[in-house]
Amino acid sequence: MVGISIFGALGFGLYFLFFTGVSNQWVWASVLLIIFIIITWFSKKYVDWKHGGILLVVVIAFMGACIDIQGNPLYNEPIRLVYQHLGTLKVTNIMTSINGTTGVNYYFNIVNPSGHVVKQLNMWGVALFRFIEYLVIYSILLSMLVPMFKLVRNIKLKKES
């Protein structure tokens, strides 16, 4: 009975997270950041650039490219800057439900001042960009967090002894 309740709560949580992530651009980036920080903290001395840090960064970057394709205004800023001479970046999504399966398609369009689509960006290009972007962001975060976490652990160990 407890197992069924836990399974149901987990299912509801994932359902809620999915629909919140579709409607709020900041959710997936936040979820990935929390996962990254938790893994980095609890893996103690085993995650740094010498021990598995590269693997962790690549896995998180891949997850980011898969689930956070829409990005958020901060993550989409480089794309906007590249195409600002053509118009404004507009990210739209279309959610489709068929026979109990829900899918979301994202469209990255450059729109001119009159509202016409000047360019539609290739989603493979956006996914590759998002992967590289997450690689850079989480490489910087790993470089900052590992020394900070080691310092906190050392201070904690000194207080205990």
FENMO-V453222 format. One line per field, one symbol per residue. phi: phi as a letter, one per 20 degrees, with the letter a starting at -180 (. if undefined). Layout:
BEGIN
phi: ???
END
This chain:
BEGIN
phi: .fffffffffffffffffffffecfeffffffffgffffffeeleedbfecnfffffffffffffeedffmbgffegfffffdffeqdfcdcccdcdclnddccddcddddegenefebdffffffffgfffffgfgffffffefgffffffffffffffe
END
